Amino acid sequence: MAIQQWSESITVVELSDEPILSEDLGNLLDDYEGRPTHVVLNFATVGFVSSSALSKLLRLRKLAVSGHKRLILGNVRSQTWGLFLTTGLDKIFEFTNDISTALAALQLGMATSRE
């Protein structure tokens, strides 16, 4: 997992496929609790999401929402997207087609909230 502090308030995370994905999300949760930021998760290399990883994603979302932050999942591949659709999680998580769109959405949201 590569974590990039894109700005003071935005973290971009390059995720790995399972079985590393669950461990990466656990580490991210540990880091996130101490310093909440907006988070963009890059799913470009993720082909499978385990139930453990889904649980950690939901916990991360809960922390983000309670901290008035956004969690955006980007570059979700079609086989992984099917899992989100089947479980109804496509209505809970925020998705973008690519990371630059997620970053632009966050920047626009921060600009409008300052006005």
C-alpha positions in Angstrom: 0.0 0.0 0.0 1.3 3.4 -1.0 0.0 6.3 0.9 0.4 9.8 -0.5 -0.5 12.9 1.5 -1.8 14.8 -1.5 -2.6 17.8 0.5 -3.0 18.7 4.2 -6.6 17.5 4.1 -6.5 14.7 1.4 -4.9 11.3 1.5 -4.6 9.1 -1.6 -4.1 5.4 -1.1 -2.9 2.9 -3.7 -4.4 -0.4 -2.7 -3.1 -3.9 -3.4 -5.2 -7.0 -4.3 -6.1 -9.6 -1.7 -4.8 -11.0 0.6 -2.8 -7.8 1.2 -5.9 -5.6 0.8 -7.3 -6.5 4.2 -4.0 -5.9 5.9 -3.6 -2.6 4.1 -7.0 -1.4 5.1 -6.4 -2.4 8.7 -3.2 -0.3 8.7 -5.0 2.6 7.1 -7.7 2.4 9.8 -5.1 2.5 12.5 -3.5 5.6 10.9 -6.8 7.3 10.1 -8.2 7.3 13.6 -5.4 9.6 14.8 -5.5 12.0 11.8 -8.7 12.0 9.8 -8.6 13.4 6.3 -10.6 13.0 3.1 -9.5 9.7 1.6 -9.3 8.6 -2.0 -8.8 4.8 -2.4 -7.4 3.7 -5.8 -8.8 0.3 -6.6 -7.0 0.0 -10.0 -5.1 -3.2 -9.0 -7.9 -4.8 -6.8 -9.6 -7.7 -8.4 -11.1 -9.3 -5.3 -12.5 -7.9 -2.1 -12.9 -10.2 0.9 -15.6 -9.9 3.6 -12.9 -8.8 6.0 -11.9 -6.0 3.6 -15.5 -5.0 3.1 -15.9 -4.7 6.9 -12.8 -2.5 7.1 -14.1 -0.3 4.3 -17.4 0.2 6.1 -15.5 1.1 9.3 -13.3 3.5 7.4 -16.5 5.1 5.9 -18.1 5.4 9.3 -15.0 7.2 10.7 -14.9 9.5 7.7 -18.6 10.4 8.0 -18.3 11.0 11.7 -15.3 13.3 11.1 -17.2 15.2 8.3 -14.8 13.8 5.7 -15.3 12.0 2.4 -14.2 8.6 1.4 -14.0 8.1 -2.4 -13.3 4.8 -4.2 -11.7 5.3 -7.6 -10.7 3.1 -10.5 -13.0 0.2 -9.4 -12.6 -2.7 -11.9 -15.7 -4.3 -13.3 -15.4 -7.6 -11.3 -15.1 -5.6 -8.1 -17.9 -3.2 -9.1 -20.2 -6.3 -9.4 -19.6 -7.0 -5.7 -20.6 -3.5 -4.7 -23.7 -3.7 -6.9 -24.7 -7.1 -5.6 -24.4 -6.1 -1.9 -26.0 -2.7 -2.3 -22.8 -1.0 -1.2 -22.9 1.1 -4.5 -25.5 3.2 -2.7 -23.3 3.7 0.4 -19.9 4.5 -1.0 -18.9 7.3 -3.3 -17.2 6.2 -6.5 -15.3 8.0 -9.3 -13.9 6.6 -12.6 -10.4 7.9 -11.8 -8.3 9.5 -9.1 -8.0 12.9 -10.7 -11.9 13.2 -10.8 -12.0 12.3 -7.1 -9.3 14.9 -6.3 -11.2 17.5 -8.3 -14.5 16.7 -6.5 -12.8 17.0 -3.1 -11.2 20.3 -4.0 -14.5 21.7 -5.4 -16.3 20.6 -2.2 -13.7 22.3 0.0 -13.8 25.5 -2.0 -17.6 25.7 -1.8 -17.7 24.9 1.9 -15.3 27.8 2.6 -17.6 30.4 1.0 
